[in-house]
Amino acid sequence: MKYALMGISFILLLWVGTFYLML
């Protein structure tokens, strides 16, 4: 459960980072 939450937060952070760079 903990690892899944960390993975989701990491993917979300990565997605937000790429989206921010594209703007």
Buried (B, 14 or more C-beta within 10 A) or exposed (E): EEEEEEEEEEEEEEEEEEEEEEE
